[in-house]
Structure formats: C-alpha cells, structure tokens
Amino acid sequence: AGRPYASYIGGMTQHPSRRSLLSLAATGIAGAALWGCRSAPAAAAERYPVEMSDAAWRKKLGDPAWSVLRHESTERPYSSPPNGEHRPGPFPCKGRAPPP
C-alpha cells in the first residue's frame, strides 16, 4: 500500500482535486443548459383578428413594406421617412390600423 487515498471509485479518488470538482461542475452546468435547449412540442398556430392572403397583404402594404413586414426582409439603412421625425406622438406600424 504505497499511496494513501489511491482507491478509485468510479474514476475519482476519495479526495477529489479542485480540477476534478470544477470539471464535474462545468459538466453539470453544460448538461443543464443543454437540457433547457431541448425542443418543445410545436404549439398550435395562433389565430389573429385580421387574416389575409399573401397577395392581399402585398396589395395593402406595397412591395417594400410587404417584404419587410411579412417576409422579414430589411430596408436600406436610413431610408425610412420617420428617421427624421422628432415630434412626440404615436407612430403606428404600417401593418396595423391607425389608432382611434
């Protein structure tokens, strides 16, 4: 019996080192993070008060706004008319009805 505490139980000694404890903690944290990222079952599609076809949205919004609002496109930087607007007040989205 040359070295005390040299009996291995599941790959760890009776007195684990700081490195092995930190490794175990990091593995636990990574496992918990991955467990939280697991895919959930798909939810039912939401119903909205206004439902229109893609063609009807394109006609209502116009091509540039339709592309941005309905298909997650982007507009050119600083090309929006409200960029220079400094008045207080609500500025509703083009896809919504104006406030009453």
All heavy atoms as an XYZ file, in Angstrom:
751
protein
N       0.863     -1.163      0.000
C       0.000      0.000      0.000
C       0.901      1.214      0.000
O       1.177      1.807      1.025
C      -0.915     -0.026      1.222
N       1.341      1.586     -1.201
C       2.297      2.652     -1.332
C       1.697      4.034     -1.170
O       2.241      4.885     -0.486
N       0.543      4.310     -1.802
C      -0.016      5.666     -1.759
C      -1.340      5.657     -1.017
O      -2.233      4.885     -1.324
C      -0.244      6.188     -3.178
C       1.050      6.318     -3.927
C       0.929      6.860     -5.314
N      -0.440      6.936     -5.860
C      -0.693      7.287     -7.096
N       0.274      7.556     -7.917
N      -1.925      7.349     -7.526
N      -1.500      6.538     -0.019
C      -2.791      6.603      0.663
C      -3.828      7.247     -0.258
O      -3.501      8.031     -1.136
C      -2.505      7.473      1.885
C      -1.309      8.260      1.527
C      -0.516      7.419      0.549
N      -5.054      6.935     -0.048
C      -6.180      7.505     -0.787
C      -6.118      7.210     -2.284
O      -6.592      7.984     -3.081
C      -6.289      9.022     -0.585
C      -6.272      9.443      0.849
C      -5.214     10.176      1.347
C      -7.308      9.091      1.700
C      -5.196     10.566      2.671
C      -7.280      9.474      3.017
C      -6.242     10.205      3.504
O      -6.214     10.593      4.810
N      -5.496      6.124     -2.664
C      -5.377      5.828     -4.085
C      -6.458      4.876     -4.560
O      -6.374      4.368     -5.662
C      -3.994      5.257     -4.384
N      -7.447      4.588     -3.723
C      -8.510      3.690     -4.183
C      -9.463      4.479     -5.076
O      -9.990      5.511     -4.688
C      -9.247      3.099     -2.988
O      -9.853      4.120     -2.240
N      -9.662      4.004     -6.271
C     -10.512      4.695     -7.240
C     -11.937      4.174     -7.141
O     -12.177      2.988     -7.132
C      -9.981      4.487     -8.654
C      -8.776      5.311     -8.931
C      -7.510      4.823     -8.673
C      -8.898      6.593     -9.434
C      -6.393      5.584     -8.914
C      -7.785      7.351     -9.678
C      -6.541      6.859     -9.426
O      -5.446      7.610     -9.663
N     -12.854      5.066     -7.048
C     -14.274      4.725     -7.039
C     -14.914      5.491     -8.190
O     -15.065      6.708     -8.127
C     -14.941      5.121     -5.715
C     -14.271      4.407     -4.558
C     -16.420      4.810     -5.759
C     -14.736      4.874     -3.205
N     -15.254      4.787     -9.248
C     -15.864      5.449    -10.396
C     -14.966      6.480    -11.028
O     -15.447      7.475    -11.543
N     -13.669      6.282    -10.990
C     -12.754      7.202    -11.655
C     -12.318      8.367    -10.796
O     -11.553      9.215    -11.237
N     -12.796      8.478     -9.567
C     -12.405      9.598     -8.722
C     -11.778      9.058     -7.445
O     -12.126      7.995     -6.957
C     -13.611     10.463     -8.387
C     -14.181     11.119     -9.622
S     -15.325     12.455     -9.328
C     -14.497     13.495     -8.204
N     -10.853      9.768     -6.876
C     -10.228      9.359     -5.617
C     -11.144      9.747     -4.468
O     -12.133     10.450     -4.651
C      -8.866     10.043     -5.448
O      -9.072     11.439     -5.403
C      -7.922      9.669     -6.561
N     -10.782      9.332     -3.267
C     -11.596      9.683     -2.109
C     -11.523     11.175     -1.817
O     -12.438     11.747     -1.276
C     -11.142      8.881     -0.899
C     -11.520      7.423     -0.992
C     -11.046      6.648      0.219
O     -10.334      7.166      1.078
N     -11.442      5.384      0.286
N     -10.419     11.800     -2.175
C     -10.267     13.240     -2.006
C     -10.072     13.851     -3.393
O      -8.950     13.995     -3.852
C      -9.061     13.559     -1.103
C      -9.237     13.066      0.282
N     -10.049     13.694      1.182
C      -8.735     11.985      0.923
C     -10.030     13.032      2.320
N      -9.235     11.979      2.180
N     -11.155     14.236     -4.065
C     -11.011     14.754     -5.418
C     -10.273     16.089     -5.433
O     -10.358     16.877     -4.491
C     -12.444     14.916     -5.900
C     -13.276     14.916     -4.676
C     -12.516     14.186     -3.620
N      -9.586     16.328     -6.512
C      -8.847     17.582     -6.643
C      -9.803     18.704     -7.044
O     -10.934     18.474     -7.463
C      -7.762     17.424     -7.701
O      -8.348     17.263     -8.979
N      -9.335     19.912     -6.927
C     -10.120     21.073     -7.327
C     -10.457     20.996     -8.818
O     -11.565     21.305     -9.231
C      -9.353     22.353     -7.041
C     -10.144     23.590     -7.441
C      -9.370     24.851     -7.244
N      -9.125     25.055     -5.820
C      -8.343     26.017     -5.355
N      -7.728     26.825     -6.177
N      -8.152     26.151     -4.067
N      -9.504     20.535     -9.620
C      -9.704     20.424    -11.062
C     -10.847     19.460    -11.379
O     -11.702     19.745    -12.205
C      -8.426     19.972    -11.748
C      -8.606     19.822    -13.253
C      -7.326     19.447    -13.924
N      -6.412     20.585    -13.841
C      -5.123     20.512    -14.051
N      -4.563     19.368    -14.356
N      -4.375     21.582    -13.971
N     -10.886     18.322    -10.700
C     -11.946     17.354    -10.985
C     -13.308     17.881    -10.518
O     -14.322     17.655    -11.172
C     -11.638     15.996    -10.374
O     -11.596     16.089     -8.967
N     -13.350     18.601     -9.399
C     -14.612     19.194     -8.953
C     -15.100     20.270     -9.915
O     -16.291     20.345    -10.231
C     -14.459     19.765     -7.543
C     -14.362     18.745     -6.417
C     -14.130     19.443     -5.084
C     -15.602     17.893     -6.352
N     -14.191     21.116    -10.388
C     -14.584     22.141    -11.359
C     -15.037     21.509    -12.665
O     -15.991     21.971    -13.300
C     -13.417     23.108    -11.605
C     -13.098     24.051    -10.451
C     -11.855     24.869    -10.772
C     -14.278     24.952    -10.157
N     -14.371     20.444    -13.084
C     -14.770     19.736    -14.295
C     -16.162     19.146    -14.143
O     -16.994     19.229    -15.046
C     -13.747     18.643    -14.602
O     -14.160     17.868    -15.684
N     -16.433     18.551    -12.989
C     -17.750     17.980    -12.726
C     -18.818     19.073    -12.702
O     -19.904     18.909    -13.262
C     -17.731     17.224    -11.397
C     -19.013     16.515    -11.001
C     -19.349     15.435    -12.019
C     -18.871     15.929     -9.616
N     -18.505     20.213    -12.071
C     -19.454     21.325    -12.025
C     -19.723     21.869    -13.414
O     -20.875     22.148    -13.779
C     -18.923     22.431    -11.117
N     -18.685     22.021    -14.234
C     -18.865     22.527    -15.606
C     -19.705     21.565    -16.428
O     -20.565     21.991    -17.220
C     -17.504     22.752    -16.259
N     -19.485     20.270    -16.241
C     -20.280     19.279    -16.959
C     -21.744     19.367    -16.540
O     -22.646     19.299    -17.383
C     -19.734     17.866    -16.693
O     -18.370     17.820    -17.083
C     -20.517     16.813    -17.434
N     -21.993     19.559    -15.261
C     -23.365     19.700    -14.778
C     -24.044     20.939    -15.324
O     -25.203     20.903    -15.729
N     -23.329     22.046    -15.358
C     -23.890     23.295    -15.884
C     -24.177     23.156    -17.375
O     -25.234     23.564    -17.861
C     -22.946     24.479    -15.596
C     -22.935     24.764    -14.094
C     -23.356     25.716    -16.383
C     -21.873     25.742    -13.654
N     -23.242     22.570    -18.114
C     -23.452     22.374    -19.552
C     -24.634     21.444    -19.795
O     -25.455     21.687    -20.690
C     -22.186     21.812    -20.201
N     -24.743     20.391    -18.990
C     -25.876     19.476    -19.140
C     -27.200     20.164    -18.864
O     -28.181     19.965    -19.575
N     -27.247     21.002    -17.819
C     -28.472     21.738    -17.503
C     -28.829     22.711    -18.618
O     -30.003     22.855    -18.982
C     -28.304     22.489    -16.182
N     -27.821     23.374    -19.196
C     -28.079     24.312    -20.291
C     -28.617     23.577    -21.513
O     -29.556     24.031    -22.165
C     -26.809     25.079    -20.641
N     -28.017     22.446    -21.827
C     -28.496     21.676    -22.977
C     -29.882     21.108    -22.729
O     -30.697     21.016    -23.651
C     -27.507     20.551    -23.310
C     -26.185     21.012    -23.904
C     -25.240     19.829    -24.057
C     -26.402     21.693    -25.243
N     -30.168     20.722    -21.508
C     -31.497     20.210    -21.183
C     -32.538     21.316    -21.398
O     -33.625     21.058    -21.883
C     -31.533     19.734    -19.728
C     -32.873     19.193    -19.329
C     -33.853     19.845    -18.637
C     -33.392     17.898    -19.611
N     -34.930     19.051    -18.462
C     -34.676     17.833    -19.052
C     -32.892     16.794    -20.273
C     -35.467     16.705    -19.152
C     -33.697     15.669    -20.347
C     -34.960     15.630    -19.793
N     -32.198     22.550    -21.063
C     -33.118     23.665    -21.265
C     -33.321     24.008    -22.726
O     -34.327     24.614    -23.094
N     -32.400     23.608    -23.599
C     -32.493     23.927    -25.020
C     -33.218     22.842    -25.822
O     -33.306     22.942    -27.026
C     -31.100     24.129    -25.618
S     -30.261     25.582    -24.995
N     -33.702     21.804    -25.145
C     -34.358     20.733    -25.885
C     -35.604     21.290    -26.567
O     -36.203     22.255    -26.114
C     -34.690     19.577    -24.963
C     -35.756     19.889    -23.952
C     -35.870     18.789    -22.919
N     -37.007     18.976    -22.061
C     -37.077     19.817    -21.061
N     -36.043     20.587    -20.812
N     -38.146     19.925    -20.326
N     -35.980     20.677    -27.649
C     -37.107     21.198    -28.421
C     -38.420     20.825    -27.747
O     -38.605     19.723    -27.267
C     -37.074     20.650    -29.846
O     -37.190     19.245    -29.822
N     -39.298     21.785    -27.699
C     -40.622     21.581    -27.130
C     -41.577     21.198    -28.255
O     -41.324     21.503    -29.419
C     -41.090     22.869    -26.451
N     -42.663     20.562    -27.933
C     -43.622     20.236    -28.984
C     -44.173     21.516    -29.607
O     -44.301     22.545    -28.947
C     -44.719     19.458    -28.256
C     -44.478     19.649    -26.803
C     -43.061     20.076    -26.630
N     -44.462     21.448    -30.877
C     -44.938     22.625    -31.608
C     -46.305     23.048    -31.076
O     -47.178     22.220    -30.839
C     -45.030     22.316    -33.093
N     -46.456     24.350    -30.880
C     -47.725     24.889    -30.403
C     -48.674     25.057    -31.585
O     -48.242     25.169    -32.739
C     -47.491     26.239    -29.722
N     -49.924     25.093    -31.297
C     -50.916     25.315    -32.345
C     -50.732     26.722    -32.908
O     -50.321     27.642    -32.206
C     -52.322     25.162    -31.769
N     -51.025     26.884    -34.176
C     -50.886     28.187    -34.830
C     -51.833     29.198    -34.180
O     -52.972     28.870    -33.860
C     -51.183     28.064    -36.314
N     -51.328     30.411    -33.985
C     -52.160     31.455    -33.386
C     -53.182     31.946    -34.399
O     -52.939     31.965    -35.592
C     -51.291     32.631    -32.947
C     -50.396     32.318    -31.776
C     -49.671     33.552    -31.293
O     -50.347     34.580    -31.072
O     -48.453     33.481    -31.146
N     -54.295     32.388    -33.885
C     -55.325     32.995    -34.726
C     -55.275     34.494    -34.483
O     -55.157     34.956    -33.354
C     -56.705     32.451    -34.365
C     -56.838     30.946    -34.457
C     -56.777     30.423    -35.850
N     -57.941     30.873    -36.585
C     -58.150     30.619    -37.853
N     -57.271     29.922    -38.526
N     -59.205     31.056    -38.477
N     -55.322     35.260    -35.560
C     -55.252     36.706    -35.463
C     -56.575     37.308    -35.920
O     -57.277     36.717    -36.742
C     -54.110     37.242    -36.334
C     -52.765     36.771    -35.855
C     -52.117     35.695    -36.459
C     -52.134     37.386    -34.782
C     -50.883     35.253    -36.010
C     -50.908     36.950    -34.326
C     -50.289     35.886    -34.952
O     -49.075     35.455    -34.496
N     -56.923     38.520    -35.412
C     -58.200     39.123    -35.802
C     -58.270     39.438    -37.294
O     -59.345     39.407    -37.874
C     -58.290     40.390    -34.968
C     -57.004     40.544    -34.256
C     -56.215     39.298    -34.427
N     -57.127     39.737    -37.916
C     -57.110     40.024    -39.358
C     -56.291     38.939    -40.031
O     -55.113     38.773    -39.740
C     -56.480     41.410    -39.640
C     -56.389     41.657    -41.128
C     -57.265     42.506    -38.956
N     -56.934     38.201    -40.903
C     -56.229     37.171    -41.652
C     -56.454     37.427    -43.134
O     -57.589     37.430    -43.593
C     -56.717     35.778    -41.255
C     -56.330     35.425    -39.836
C     -56.607     33.975    -39.504
O     -56.842     33.184    -40.429
O     -56.580     33.662    -38.317
N     -55.354     37.677    -43.834
C     -55.433     37.950    -45.274
C     -54.414     37.076    -45.990
O     -53.426     36.647    -45.393
C     -55.140     39.430    -45.569
C     -56.130     40.376    -44.911
S     -56.040     42.118    -45.415
C     -54.358     42.533    -45.375
N     -54.657     36.861    -47.255
C     -53.709     36.091    -48.058
C     -52.452     36.928    -48.288
O     -52.439     38.148    -48.079
C     -54.341     35.702    -49.391
O     -54.514     36.864    -50.191
N     -51.400     36.270    -48.746
C     -50.153     36.974    -49.037
C     -50.363     38.037    -50.111
O     -49.826     39.137    -50.026
C     -49.096     35.956    -49.472
C     -47.732     36.263    -48.912
O     -47.655     36.909    -47.851
O     -46.744     35.866    -49.541
N     -51.167     37.710    -51.103
C     -51.439     38.672    -52.186
C     -52.196     39.892    -51.658
O     -51.922     41.030    -52.068
C     -52.230     37.989    -53.302
N     -53.141     39.671    -50.743
C     -53.902     40.797    -50.183
C     -52.991     41.686    -49.334
O     -53.100     42.917    -49.381
C     -55.064     40.270    -49.347
N     -52.088     41.078    -48.554
C     -51.138     41.882    -47.779
C     -50.234     42.683    -48.712
O     -49.952     43.857    -48.459
C     -50.273     40.990    -46.883
C     -50.923     40.629    -45.583
C     -51.301     39.393    -45.177
C     -51.268     41.520    -44.520
N     -51.860     39.455    -43.930
C     -51.845     40.744    -43.495
C     -51.146     42.893    -44.323
C     -52.299     41.299    -42.306
C     -51.586     43.437    -43.131
C     -52.161     42.651    -42.149
N     -49.776     42.065    -49.789
C     -48.890     42.763    -50.729
C     -49.601     43.967    -51.352
O     -49.018     45.037    -51.507
C     -48.416     41.796    -51.818
C     -47.461     42.441    -52.777
C     -46.962     41.437    -53.784
N     -45.515     41.528    -53.774
C     -44.689     40.623    -54.220
N     -45.143     39.504    -54.710
N     -43.399     40.815    -54.188
N     -50.883     43.785    -51.689
C     -51.662     44.878    -52.277
C     -51.863     46.005    -51.258
O     -51.755     47.185    -51.586
C     -53.007     44.352    -52.763
C     -53.851     45.388    -53.446
C     -55.140     44.787    -53.957
C     -55.967     45.854    -54.643
N     -57.256     45.341    -55.090
N     -52.148     45.642    -49.996
C     -52.404     46.645    -48.961
C     -51.145     47.418    -48.588
O     -51.173     48.638    -48.414
C     -52.970     45.969    -47.706
C     -53.191     46.933    -46.563
C     -53.729     46.251    -45.336
C     -53.869     47.303    -44.235
N     -54.574     46.832    -43.087
N     -50.002     46.715    -48.463
C     -48.785     47.336    -47.951
C     -47.874     47.935    -49.016
O     -47.107     48.847    -48.730
C     -47.971     46.296    -47.157
C     -48.649     45.706    -45.930
C     -47.819     44.567    -45.374
C     -48.872     46.776    -44.885
N     -47.909     47.409    -50.221
C     -46.944     47.804    -51.241
C     -45.725     46.883    -51.158
O     -45.469     46.261    -50.120
N     -44.969     46.783    -52.224
C     -43.870     45.818    -52.293
C     -42.794     45.994    -51.219
O     -42.440     45.023    -50.553
C     -43.225     45.832    -53.680
C     -44.087     45.108    -54.703
O     -44.912     44.264    -54.289
O     -43.917     45.376    -55.896
N     -42.232     47.198    -50.999
C     -41.156     47.302    -49.999
C     -41.624     46.968    -48.577
O     -40.987     46.202    -47.863
C     -40.699     48.751    -50.083
C     -41.178     49.240    -51.398
C     -42.413     48.464    -51.718
N     -42.768     47.514    -48.167
C     -43.276     47.263    -46.816
C     -43.708     45.808    -46.674
O     -43.507     45.195    -45.624
C     -44.443     48.196    -46.500
N     -44.293     45.234    -47.699
C     -44.702     43.823    -47.665
C     -43.485     42.928    -47.438
O     -43.531     42.014    -46.631
C     -45.404     43.468    -48.973
C     -45.685     42.011    -49.138
C     -46.714     41.305    -48.579
C     -44.928     41.096    -49.910
N     -46.620     40.006    -48.956
C     -45.543     39.827    -49.782
C     -43.792     41.196    -50.697
C     -45.055     38.703    -50.411
C     -43.315     40.078    -51.326
C     -43.943     38.849    -51.189
N     -42.407     43.224    -48.127
C     -41.189     42.429    -47.996
C     -40.619     42.523    -46.578
O     -40.204     41.523    -46.000
C     -40.161     42.901    -49.016
O     -38.984     42.188    -48.910
N     -40.633     43.718    -45.999
C     -40.091     43.925    -44.654
C     -41.021     43.343    -43.589
O     -40.590     42.604    -42.709
C     -39.850     45.430    -44.378
C     -39.539     45.681    -42.923
C     -38.733     45.949    -45.264
N     -42.313     43.655    -43.678
C     -43.242     43.269    -42.619
C     -43.674     41.808    -42.675
O     -43.912     41.196    -41.647
C     -44.495     44.156    -42.668
C     -44.255     45.627    -42.338
C     -45.501     46.447    -42.626
C     -43.847     45.781    -40.898
N     -43.801     41.254    -43.867
C     -44.333     39.898    -43.979
C     -43.274     38.832    -44.220
O     -43.510     37.662    -43.980
C     -45.363     39.835    -45.116
C     -46.534     40.794    -44.960
C     -47.401     40.465    -43.802
N     -47.997     39.156    -43.995
C     -48.637     38.477    -43.074
N     -48.756     38.979    -41.879
N     -49.137     37.302    -43.322
N     -42.095     39.213    -44.720
C     -41.079     38.220    -45.068
C     -39.720     38.527    -44.445
O     -38.689     38.101    -44.948
C     -40.975     38.063    -46.583
C     -42.200     37.424    -47.150
N     -42.430     36.081    -47.080
C     -43.291     37.963    -47.736
C     -43.602     35.803    -47.627
N     -44.148     36.932    -48.019
N     -39.715     39.312    -43.354
C     -38.522     39.583    -42.558
C     -37.335     40.093    -43.370
O     -36.186     39.789    -43.083
C     -38.130     38.328    -41.768
C     -39.228     37.862    -40.847
C     -38.895     36.559    -40.149
O     -37.784     36.038    -40.311
O     -39.769     36.063    -39.428
N     -37.634     40.846    -44.388
C     -36.576     41.477    -45.168
C     -36.111     42.711    -44.394
O     -36.624     43.010    -43.327
C     -37.138     41.874    -46.540
O     -36.145     42.473    -47.321
N     -35.136     43.425    -44.921
C     -34.699     44.658    -44.276
C     -34.740     45.794    -45.286
O     -34.584     45.590    -46.485
C     -33.256     44.546    -43.741
O     -32.402     44.205    -44.819
C     -33.160     43.495    -42.666
N     -34.973     46.976    -44.780
C     -34.926     48.149    -45.652
C     -33.511     48.717    -45.613
O     -32.738     48.420    -44.707
C     -35.965     49.180    -45.227
C     -36.002     49.444    -43.768
C     -37.172     50.325    -43.347
O     -38.177     50.412    -44.052
O     -37.040     50.945    -42.292
N     -33.179     49.506    -46.612
C     -31.848     50.120    -46.633
C     -31.689     51.024    -45.419
O     -32.632     51.685    -45.006
C     -31.686     50.923    -47.920
C     -31.529     50.039    -49.131
C     -31.243     50.799    -50.430
N     -30.674     52.107    -50.260
C     -31.230     53.227    -50.726
N     -32.354     53.192    -51.399
N     -30.638     54.381    -50.552
N     -30.507     51.075    -44.825
C     -30.305     51.920    -43.645
C     -30.636     53.383    -43.938
O     -30.305     53.908    -45.002
C     -28.816     51.767    -43.342
C     -28.402     50.509    -43.995
C     -29.306     50.332    -45.188
N     -31.303     54.006    -42.995
C     -31.662     55.436    -43.041
C     -32.581     55.776    -44.210
O     -32.651     56.918    -44.644
C     -30.398     56.310    -43.076
C     -29.435     55.963    -41.984
C     -28.253     55.296    -42.270
C     -29.728     56.266    -40.665
C     -27.377     54.947    -41.254
C     -28.857     55.917    -39.650
C     -27.679     55.265    -39.951
O     -26.808     54.915    -38.948
N     -33.311     54.798    -44.747
C     -34.190     55.078    -45.879
C     -35.632     55.316    -45.441
O     -36.465     55.669    -46.263
C     -34.154     53.905    -46.870
O     -34.706     52.744    -46.273
N     -35.934     55.142    -44.171
C     -37.301     55.284    -43.692
C     -37.618     56.755    -43.424
O     -36.849     57.447    -42.759
C     -37.475     54.472    -42.409
O     -38.783     54.619    -41.920
N     -38.753     57.245    -43.919
C     -39.125     58.649    -43.666
C     -39.206     59.020    -42.176
O     -38.834     60.132    -41.811
C     -40.484     58.797    -44.340
C     -40.509     57.733    -45.381
C     -39.691     56.601    -44.833
N     -39.653     58.130    -41.275
C     -39.699     58.529    -39.863
C     -38.331     58.715    -39.203
O     -38.270     59.171    -38.062
C     -40.450     57.378    -39.185
C     -41.258     56.751    -40.256
C     -40.432     56.903    -41.504
N     -37.239     58.410    -39.872
C     -35.920     58.610    -39.255
C     -35.677     60.062    -38.869
O     -35.020     60.335    -37.885
C     -34.797     58.149    -40.191
C     -34.607     56.649    -40.150
O     -35.046     55.989    -39.234
N     -33.954     56.120    -41.165
N     -36.203     60.997    -39.654
C     -36.014     62.420    -39.357
C     -37.137     63.005    -38.528
O     -37.165     64.208    -38.287
N     -38.069     62.198    -38.092
C     -39.230     62.666    -37.335
C     -38.871     62.860    -35.871
O     -38.293     61.979    -35.250
C     -40.345     61.616    -37.449
C     -41.657     62.038    -36.884
C     -42.227     63.257    -37.571
O     -42.500     63.198    -38.779
O     -42.376     64.276    -36.879
N     -39.193     64.046    -35.330
C     -38.852     64.330    -33.946
C     -40.051     64.801    -33.132
O     -39.897     65.209    -31.993
C     -37.735     65.383    -33.874
C     -36.480     64.923    -34.548
N     -35.682     63.917    -34.046
C     -35.913     65.307    -35.712
C     -34.664     63.719    -34.868
N     -34.786     64.539    -35.885
N     -41.255     64.768    -33.721
C     -42.450     65.165    -32.971
C     -42.820     64.073    -31.976
O     -42.606     62.895    -32.247
C     -43.646     65.350    -33.908
C     -43.514     66.522    -34.860
C     -44.705     66.574    -35.782
N     -44.670     65.364    -36.635
C     -45.709     64.893    -37.302
N     -46.872     65.489    -37.235
N     -45.591     63.818    -38.051
N     -43.392     64.443    -30.833
C     -43.897     63.409    -29.925
C     -45.190     62.829    -30.484
O     -45.887     63.476    -31.244
C     -44.136     64.158    -28.615
C     -44.365     65.567    -29.020
C     -43.532     65.783    -30.274
N     -45.468     61.616    -30.113
C     -46.729     61.017    -30.533
C     -46.555     59.600    -30.992
O     -45.434     59.131    -31.172
N     -47.664     58.908    -31.179
C     -47.586     57.513    -31.623
C     -47.323     57.438    -33.135
O     -47.844     58.231    -33.906
C     -48.964     56.960    -31.267
C     -49.874     58.130    -31.304
C     -49.029     59.315    -30.870
N     -46.495     56.514    -33.501
C     -46.226     56.262    -34.909
C     -46.496     54.781    -35.147
O     -45.623     53.943    -34.931
C     -44.767     56.614    -35.264
C     -44.495     58.089    -35.142
C     -43.998     58.610    -33.979
C     -44.799     58.928    -36.181
C     -43.770     59.967    -33.844
C     -44.576     60.292    -36.081
C     -44.063     60.814    -34.901
N     -47.728     54.452    -35.535
C     -48.105     53.047    -35.651
C     -47.409     52.348    -36.826
O     -46.967     52.975    -37.772
C     -49.617     53.109    -35.863
C     -49.850     54.433    -36.486
C     -48.804     55.354    -35.907
N     -47.343     51.053    -36.715
C     -46.794     50.214    -37.762
C     -47.702     50.263    -38.983
O     -48.929     50.373    -38.857
C     -46.686     48.777    -37.235
S     -46.197     47.577    -38.459
N     -47.155     50.200    -40.161
C     -47.940     50.270    -41.382
C     -48.889     49.078    -41.518
O     -49.924     49.166    -42.156
C     -47.026     50.331    -42.597
C     -47.782     50.591    -43.878
C     -46.867     50.914    -45.010
C     -47.679     51.229    -46.263
N     -46.867     51.682    -47.344
N     -48.555     47.957    -40.906
C     -49.400     46.773    -40.985
C     -50.604     46.803    -40.056
O     -51.441     45.935    -40.097
N     -50.706     47.838    -39.196
C     -51.822     47.935    -38.266
C     -52.716     49.094    -38.648
O     -52.329     50.013    -39.339
C     -51.300     48.171    -36.847
C     -50.480     47.012    -36.328
C     -49.993     47.323    -34.953
N     -51.100     47.734    -34.104
C     -51.391     47.162    -32.944
N     -50.663     46.198    -32.499
N     -52.386     47.584    -32.206
N     -53.936     49.057    -38.125
C     -54.866     50.164    -38.358
C     -54.390     51.368    -37.545
O     -53.767     51.207    -36.493
C     -56.256     49.758    -37.917
N     -54.660     52.592    -38.003
C     -54.261     53.766    -37.223
C     -54.999     53.805    -35.882
O     -56.099     53.292    -35.774
C     -54.656     54.955    -38.098
C     -55.522     54.418    -39.160
C     -55.327     52.943    -39.229
N     -54.380     54.399    -34.855
C     -55.052     54.457    -33.542
C     -56.312     55.323    -33.629
O     -56.374     56.264    -34.426
C     -54.012     55.077    -32.633
C     -53.007     55.721    -33.508
C     -53.075     55.030    -34.844
N     -57.314     55.016    -32.795
C     -58.586     55.794    -32.826
C     -58.435     57.194    -32.337
O     -57.556     57.602    -31.701
C     -59.526     54.989    -31.937
C     -58.676     54.078    -31.136
C     -57.355     53.952    -31.839
